[in-house]
Amino acid sequence: MRWSLPEADPTFNLTASLGITCPFNLTVVLPPCLELARGILPPTP
């Protein structure tokens, strides 16, 4: 792989993917999951 892409930076790829995935999960995925959990789990006293 290094021979075909000698300038590829794996840390940049990892940072870029986390930079996109983490905000998406926090803003789009987490709120529906919380509402679903509130609907399934009984309220705590």
N, CA, C and O atoms as a GROMACS GRO file, in nm:
protein
  180
    1MET      N    1   0.082  -0.118   0.000
    1MET     CA    2   0.000   0.000   0.000
    1MET      C    3   0.087   0.125   0.000
    1MET      O    4   0.054   0.223  -0.066
    2ARG      N    5   0.195   0.123   0.071
    2ARG     CA    6   0.283   0.240   0.077
    2ARG      C    7   0.345   0.269  -0.060
    2ARG      O    8   0.377   0.384  -0.091
    3TRP      N    9   0.362   0.166  -0.143
    3TRP     CA   10   0.421   0.189  -0.274
    3TRP      C   11   0.324   0.263  -0.365
    3TRP      O   12   0.366   0.347  -0.444
    4SER      N   13   0.196   0.232  -0.354
    4SER     CA   14   0.099   0.296  -0.443
    4SER      C   15   0.057   0.435  -0.391
    4SER      O   16   0.026   0.523  -0.471
    5LEU      N   17   0.057   0.453  -0.260
    5LEU     CA   18   0.020   0.582  -0.200
    5LEU      C   19   0.126   0.625  -0.099
    5LEU      O   20   0.101   0.621   0.022
    6PRO      N   21   0.241   0.666  -0.146
    6PRO     CA   22   0.348   0.700  -0.051
    6PRO      C   23   0.319   0.824   0.033
    6PRO      O   24   0.376   0.840   0.140
    7GLU      N   25   0.230   0.913  -0.015
    7GLU     CA   26   0.204   1.037   0.057
    7GLU      C   27   0.077   1.030   0.141
    7GLU      O   28   0.036   1.130   0.199
    8ALA      N   29   0.014   0.914   0.148
    8ALA     CA   30  -0.109   0.902   0.226
    8ALA      C   31  -0.076   0.914   0.375
    8ALA      O   32   0.019   0.852   0.424
    9ASP      N   33  -0.155   0.993   0.446
    9ASP     CA   34  -0.134   1.015   0.588
    9ASP      C   35  -0.250   0.951   0.666
    9ASP      O   36  -0.360   1.006   0.666
   10PRO      N   37  -0.226   0.838   0.731
   10PRO     CA   38  -0.336   0.770   0.800
   10PRO      C   39  -0.393   0.851   0.916
   10PRO      O   40  -0.512   0.837   0.948
   11THR      N   41  -0.314   0.934   0.980
   11THR     CA   42  -0.368   1.014   1.091
   11THR      C   43  -0.464   1.120   1.039
   11THR      O   44  -0.562   1.152   1.106
   12PHE      N   45  -0.438   1.174   0.921
   12PHE     CA   46  -0.531   1.271   0.862
   12PHE      C   47  -0.664   1.203   0.829
   12PHE      O   48  -0.770   1.260   0.855
   13ASN      N   49  -0.658   1.084   0.772
   13ASN     CA   50  -0.781   1.012   0.738
   13ASN      C   51  -0.862   0.980   0.862
   13ASN      O   52  -0.985   0.996   0.862
   14LEU      N   53  -0.798   0.936   0.967
   14LEU     CA   54  -0.868   0.903   1.091
   14LEU      C   55  -0.928   1.028   1.153
   14LEU      O   56  -1.042   1.026   1.198
   15THR      N   57  -0.853   1.135   1.157
   15THR     CA   58  -0.902   1.260   1.214
   15THR      C   59  -1.019   1.315   1.134
   15THR      O   60  -1.117   1.363   1.192
   16ALA      N   61  -1.010   1.310   1.003
   16ALA     CA   62  -1.118   1.361   0.918
   16ALA      C   63  -1.245   1.278   0.935
   16ALA      O   64  -1.354   1.333   0.941
   17SER      N   65  -1.231   1.146   0.943
   17SER     CA   66  -1.350   1.063   0.957
   17SER      C   67  -1.415   1.084   1.094
   17SER      O   68  -1.538   1.086   1.103
   18LEU      N   69  -1.337   1.099   1.199
   18LEU     CA   70  -1.394   1.127   1.330
   18LEU      C   71  -1.454   1.267   1.336
   18LEU      O   72  -1.554   1.288   1.404
   19GLY      N   73  -1.395   1.360   1.266
   19GLY     CA   74  -1.447   1.495   1.262
   19GLY      C   75  -1.582   1.506   1.195
   19GLY      O   76  -1.658   1.598   1.223
   20ILE      N   77  -1.613   1.412   1.108
   20ILE     CA   78  -1.743   1.409   1.041
   20ILE      C   79  -1.841   1.322   1.119
   20ILE      O   80  -1.956   1.360   1.136
   21THR      N   81  -1.796   1.206   1.165
   21THR     CA   82  -1.885   1.110   1.229
   21THR      C   83  -1.932   1.155   1.366
   21THR      O   84  -2.050   1.140   1.397
   22CYS      N   85  -1.845   1.209   1.448
   22CYS     CA   86  -1.882   1.246   1.584
   22CYS      C   87  -1.988   1.355   1.589
   22CYS      O   88  -2.086   1.338   1.662
   23PRO      N   89  -1.974   1.465   1.517
   23PRO     CA   90  -2.082   1.565   1.520
   23PRO      C   91  -2.214   1.512   1.464
   23PRO      O   92  -2.321   1.548   1.512
   24PHE      N   93  -2.206   1.429   1.362
   24PHE     CA   94  -2.328   1.370   1.305
   24PHE      C   95  -2.399   1.284   1.408
   24PHE      O   96  -2.520   1.293   1.423
   25ASN      N   97  -2.324   1.202   1.479
   25ASN     CA   98  -2.384   1.117   1.582
   25ASN      C   99  -2.445   1.200   1.695
   25ASN      O  100  -2.552   1.167   1.745
   26LEU      N  101  -2.378   1.306   1.735
   26LEU     CA  102  -2.429   1.388   1.844
   26LEU      C  103  -2.554   1.466   1.805
   26LEU      O  104  -2.642   1.486   1.889
   27THR      N  105  -2.563   1.510   1.682
   27THR     CA  106  -2.675   1.594   1.643
   27THR      C  107  -2.791   1.519   1.579
   27THR      O  108  -2.906   1.561   1.592
   28VAL      N  109  -2.763   1.408   1.511
   28VAL     CA  110  -2.868   1.338   1.438
   28VAL      C  111  -2.909   1.206   1.504
   28VAL      O  112  -3.028   1.176   1.511
   29VAL      N  113  -2.814   1.130   1.552
   29VAL     CA  114  -2.843   0.995   1.603
   29VAL      C  115  -2.880   0.996   1.751
   29VAL      O  116  -2.971   0.923   1.791
   30LEU      N  117  -2.813   1.074   1.831
   30LEU     CA  118  -2.834   1.070   1.975
   30LEU      C  119  -2.974   1.114   2.020
   30LEU      O  120  -3.033   1.045   2.103
   31PRO      N  121  -3.031   1.224   1.970
   31PRO     CA  122  -3.164   1.264   2.017
   31PRO      C  123  -3.274   1.158   1.995
   31PRO      O  124  -3.351   1.134   2.088
   32PRO      N  125  -3.284   1.095   1.877
   32PRO     CA  126  -3.386   0.990   1.864
   32PRO      C  127  -3.360   0.871   1.956
   32PRO      O  128  -3.454   0.809   2.006
   33CYS      N  129  -3.234   0.839   1.978
   33CYS     CA  130  -3.202   0.728   2.070
   33CYS      C  131  -3.246   0.761   2.212
   33CYS      O  132  -3.298   0.674   2.282
   34LEU      N  133  -3.226   0.884   2.255
   34LEU     CA  134  -3.268   0.923   2.388
   34LEU      C  135  -3.420   0.919   2.402
   34LEU      O  136  -3.472   0.873   2.504
   35GLU      N  137  -3.492   0.966   2.301
   35GLU     CA  138  -3.639   0.962   2.305
   35GLU      C  139  -3.689   0.819   2.306
   35GLU      O  140  -3.786   0.787   2.375
   36LEU      N  141  -3.625   0.733   2.231
   36LEU     CA  142  -3.662   0.591   2.230
   36LEU      C  143  -3.639   0.529   2.366
   36LEU      O  144  -3.722   0.452   2.415
   37ALA      N  145  -3.527   0.561   2.428
   37ALA     CA  146  -3.497   0.507   2.561
   37ALA      C  147  -3.597   0.560   2.664
   37ALA      O  148  -3.638   0.486   2.754
   38ARG      N  149  -3.635   0.687   2.653
   38ARG     CA  150  -3.734   0.742   2.746
   38ARG      C  151  -3.870   0.674   2.730
   38ARG      O  152  -3.944   0.659   2.827
   39GLY      N  153  -3.902   0.634   2.609
   39GLY     CA  154  -4.030   0.566   2.585
   39GLY      C  155  -4.031   0.422   2.632
   39GLY      O  156  -4.136   0.370   2.668
   40ILE      N  157  -3.916   0.358   2.633
   40ILE     CA  158  -3.908   0.216   2.671
   40ILE      C  159  -3.885   0.199   2.820
   40ILE      O  160  -3.950   0.115   2.884
   41LEU      N  161  -3.795   0.276   2.876
   41LEU     CA  162  -3.759   0.259   3.016
   41LEU      C  163  -3.859   0.328   3.108
   41LEU      O  164  -3.912   0.434   3.074
   42PRO      N  165  -3.885   0.270   3.223
   42PRO     CA  166  -3.977   0.337   3.316
   42PRO      C  167  -3.910   0.458   3.379
   42PRO      O  168  -3.788   0.459   3.396
   43PRO      N  169  -3.987   0.560   3.413
   43PRO     CA  170  -3.927   0.678   3.477
   43PRO      C  171  -3.872   0.645   3.615
   43PRO      O  172  -3.928   0.561   3.687
   44THR      N  173  -3.766   0.710   3.651
   44THR     CA  174  -3.708   0.687   3.784
   44THR      C  175  -3.769   0.786   3.883
   44THR      O  176  -3.798   0.900   3.847
   45PRO      N  177  -3.788   0.742   4.005
   45PRO     CA  178  -3.850   0.832   4.106
   45PRO      C  179  -3.756   0.943   4.150
   45PRO      O  180  -3.794   1.026   4.233
   0.00000   0.00000   0.00000
